[in-house]
Amino acid sequence: MLVSMPHIGIQIPDDLKANYVPRALDVEDADWHLDMLYNFLKSMGASILTPVYSRYVIDLNRPPDDAPMYPGASNTELCPTRFFTGDLLYKPGCEPDAAEKLRRRETYWQPYHQALSMELKRLRSLYPHVLLWDAHSIRGVIPWLFEGKLADLNIGTANGLSADSLVAKVVVDACANQALFTHVLNGRFKGGYITRQYGNPQSGIHAVQLEKCQSVYMSELPPYHFLPDQAAQVQPLLEKMMRAALSQVKSLTI
């Protein structure tokens, strides 16, 4: 199993900071504290891939050609220019131009995807089927991106294209057997570029994205504290979901 956390980074390079509005330096749209939330991964023997830099520098879960992931809805870009609220990230005239976008793609995006591809290739050389778990979190209410409030746990398999249906089923079943947290399969978040690009069940790679409401484990308000007591309620369920998916992947035949 490989666990990707493409939006956990919170650093912005010093040479770019002056281009952003001051608010951006607080990186409010990070996927905060996923390393602490998923503190059980090493006991599962999982490979873990995390970046250093913020999604405000480049979004590692967007395609290199910057095509919208959700046509018809508000979309964040490969090099985002807006907060999740829709407000502008950059000072006037300081947005990245085409050359700067290319530089960031080569400097930050390409190494992450090269590492992801290489680790999947290594795992696939060892096992007939591999689980790629793409871990995310987000505020539960963001009107610029979606209407209403998200379910607590948003499972995405690109409408069934990125993972075997039995893998999706056992993940959903794990959620269905509890009442603390709401869940949905392939709702507003169906999986971003990583899920859609690398998930290929016919080739033995099963990709699942999990987008969690941050309210289930942390404060959604600055300074975005991790809340251990709340996290302790959802962590057993997350581990159950992942162990079920991994067990199902192991049981699949070529």
N, C-alpha and C positions, 0 to 999 in steps of 0.2 A: 504494500500500500504506500502510495505517495500522497502526502497532504500538502497542498499549495495554499499559501495565505498571501495573495498578491497585493493586498491593500493594507497590510499591517505596518508598513514603513511610515515613519513620522519625520524624517529629516528632509530638509531642503538645502541644496548646496549653497554655500556662502555667496558664490558669484551670481546666484539667481535671486537671492532674497530681496534685493532692492526693487525688483520688477513687480513684486506682489503688493497688494494692499496689506496694511499691517495685520488685519484680521486673519489673513491666510497663514501667517506664521504659527498660528495655533492649531493648524491642520485638523479642524473640527470634523472633517469627513473621513478620517482614518477608520479602519476596522480595529478599534482599540482592544488591547489586552487579549487577543486570541491565543497568544502563547500561554497565558495563565489559564484561560478557559479550557484549552485542550491540553491540560497538564498530564493527561493519561496516555498521550501518544507513544511515548518511549516504551511504556510497558506493553504496548501492542506491537512493537518492533517496526513502527512506521518510519519511512523517510519523510523529512519535513523540509519544505522550501519556503524561505521568507526573504523579502527584500529589505533594504535599508531605507530607501528613499520614498517620499510621499507620493501618493497618486496625483498630487498637484503638479509634480514634475512630469510624470508620465503614467498613464493608466495601463498596467500590465495585463489587464483583462479586456483590452480592446484590440481589434484587428489592426495590423500595421497599416492598412489603407484607410483607416478611420471610418469605415462604413458603419452606419448606425446599427446597434444591436437590437433595438426595439423600434422599428419604423412606425411613425405616427405618434410616438410619445417623446417626452423630453429625454434626451440622451446626453450623457457625459462623453467627452471626446478623448482621443488618444492622448493629447496634451490638453487637459481640461482648461477652460477659460471661465467657468462659473462654479460657484459653490453649489451644493445640493439645494440651496434655497433659491437658486437662479441668479443671485447677485454676482457681480463681476469679481473674478479673482485678481486681475492685474490692474495696475495703474494705467491710465489712458496712454496708448501708444507703446506699451511694453509687452503686449501679447507676443508669443513666439511666432516668428514667420516660418515660411516653408523650410528654410535652411536650418533653423533652430529645431524645428520638429524632427527633421531628419537626423540631426546630431543627437538629440535625446533618444530617438529610436535606436540608433546604433550603440549609444553609450549605456543605456539603462534597460531598454526593452529587450534587445537581442540577447544579452547575456542571460537574462532570466529564462527566456524561452529555450535557449540552448541548454541550460542546466536542466530544465524540466524535460526536454526531449531526451537528453542523454540518460537521465535517471529512469524514465519510462522504458527506454530501450534496454537498460541494464536489468530492470526488474522483469521485463518481458522475456529476456534471455534465460531467466531462472524459473519462471512460472508461466503456465499456459494462459492464465488470466490475471489481470492486475486491476486494482481499484485505485482510481485517481479521485481524491476527495478535495474539492475546491471550497475552502472555508472563508466565509464572509460574515459581516455584521453591519447593521445600518439602523438609524433611528426609525422608529415605527411609524411616524407620521411626517411625511415630506411632500407637501402638496405639489411642488414643482415637478416631482418625479412620478407620483402616483396619487390616486384618489383614496381617501379614507385611511384606515389603519391596516398595516400588514398583519398577516398571521405571525405568531411568534417564530415559527420554523417554516421556512420556504424552501422546499426541496425542488431542485431543477435537474431534469435529464434531457433538456432540449426536445421536449415533447416526445420522449421515448427513443430518441435517436442516439443518445450518448452512452446509454447503459442498457444491459439486458433488462427486460421487463420484470424478471424475477428479483433482480437487485433492487429496483425501485420499489417493488412490492414489500420486501422485507423491511426496508427503511420506513415506509409508510405504516406498516403493521406495528413497528416498534412505537411509533407515535400514537397510533390508534388505541394502544393498550394503556393509556394514561390520560388524566384529565386536567393536568396543571397547565399544559401549553397547547395552544392551537397550532395547526399545521395545514399545509396545502402542497400539492404536487403540481408543478408546472403552472403556477399562477402568474403573478406579475413578474416574478424572476424565474426564468426557465433555464438559466445558465448563460454565462457570458462567453467570451472568445475561448477561454481555456477549456471549458466544458465542451463547447461545440467543435473546437479544432482537434482536440486530442481524444475525445471519447469516440471509440470505434469498436463496439462490441464484437463485430465480425472478426476483428484482428486481435481480440483478447484484451482490450483496454476499455474499462467501464468507468465513465466519469460522472460524478454526482456533485452538484453544487448545493451547498447549504447556506442560505442567507438567513441570519438570525436577527430578530429585533434586539437591539442592545439593551433594552429595558429588562431583559430576562437575566442579565448578569452584571450590569454596570449602570452608572448614572449617565443619562444622555445629556446632562448639562455640564458646563465647565466646572471643575477641571477633569471631568470624565473619569471619576474614580471607579476602579474595580470593586465590586461588592461581593465579598467572599460568601456571605450567607445566601444571597440570591443565586450566585453561580453554583453553589453546592446543590441546589435543587435541580438545575438543568443538566449538570455534568453527567450524572448517571444515565440520563436519557441519551445524551449525545454519544456516550460510549456504547450504549446498547445499540443505537442506530448503526454506528460504524462497525461494530463487531458482527452485527447481523449481515451487513453488506459484504464484509470481508469473508464471512463464512459462506455466503451464497456464491461469491466469486470463486472461492476455492472449490466449490462443488460442481462448477460448470465444466463441461467437457468441450473439447475442440469442435 
